[in-house]
Amino acid sequence: MINDLLEYQKVDGELREIEVSLSGSEERKKAVTAQNVLKNANDNIVRLDEKAAELAKQYENLKALYERLKDSQSDYESIIDSCEDINEINYLKKRAQILTDEINSLVESIENLSKEIKGVLEEFSRLRADTKKATAVYKEFAPKYSELKASKEEDMAKIKVKLAKIEKKIPEDVMDSYKRRRKDKIFPVLYPADMSGKTAHCGRCGTELPMAYSDNLKKGELVECDSCHRLLYSEAAITK
């Protein structure tokens, strides 16, 4: 069974080599990068739209409040001009000063809000430029990657036929265990244990294995490394 699994892994290595070459190709990298930019651009557009709407609402509210305060300031100035009671004049002046301070603070808030609105507009502009650039890159490299992938399909299909034939010789639970690790990007999945010392070690990462594993390995069984999660076997056991 282990020999069959090793044969499967050898052929599977040919498939993986093609997959790695496709995954690392310049065509795929550029297409995927551009695609991610476009996806993030859509999310950012929604975010900026919501932020712009909120800022516009805040601006209108502050503007309305400013107009009301200015009207109140004019009212105070008119009352002060017509007032003859010195105590009342002093009180009105204090109230007018408080109102002036509120207006000045409000003007500062409006100015800060205007800067924030300007920042959003600038971000919109950058986003449009990035989206335009990413769209051009995606249109150029997505077809190139599809073409490259298509050129490998025949070879990949032949390899998969070989794998299917070998798979029939291997117990289903063992095959499932192999495929699960392969999916988790563990390769090679199957690796010889180091049986040279008093206790067995993982031949890949060097992790010491439990004593019980040594007996299992000597019996020709597979064990899992607790560290790198590869399936380990004893070379001596399969050559008997």
Sequence and secondary structure as in RCSB ss.txt:
>XXXX:A:sequence
MINDLLEYQKVDGELREIEVSLSGSEERKKAVTAQNVLKNANDNIVRLDEKAAELAKQYENLKALYERLKDSQSD
YESIIDSCEDINEINYLKKRAQILTDEINSLVESIENLSKEIKGVLEEFSRLRADTKKATAVYKEFAPKYSELKA
SKEEDMAKIKVKLAKIEKKIPEDVMDSYKRRRKDKIFPVLYPADMSGKTAHCGRCGTELPMAYSDNLKKGELVEC
DSCHRLLYSEAAITK
>XXXX:A:secstr
 HHHHHHHHHHHHHHHHHHHHHHT HHHHHHHHHHHHHHHHHHHHHHHHHHHHHHHHHHHHHHHHHHHHHHHHHH
HHHHHHH   HHHHHHHHHHHHHHHHHHHHHHHHHHHHHHHHHHHHHHHHHHHHHHHHHHHHHHHHHHHHHHHHH
HHHHHHHHHHHHHHHHHTTS HHHHHHHHHHHHTT  SSEEE B SSSS B TTT  B  HHHHHHHHTT  EE 
TTT  EEE HHHHT 
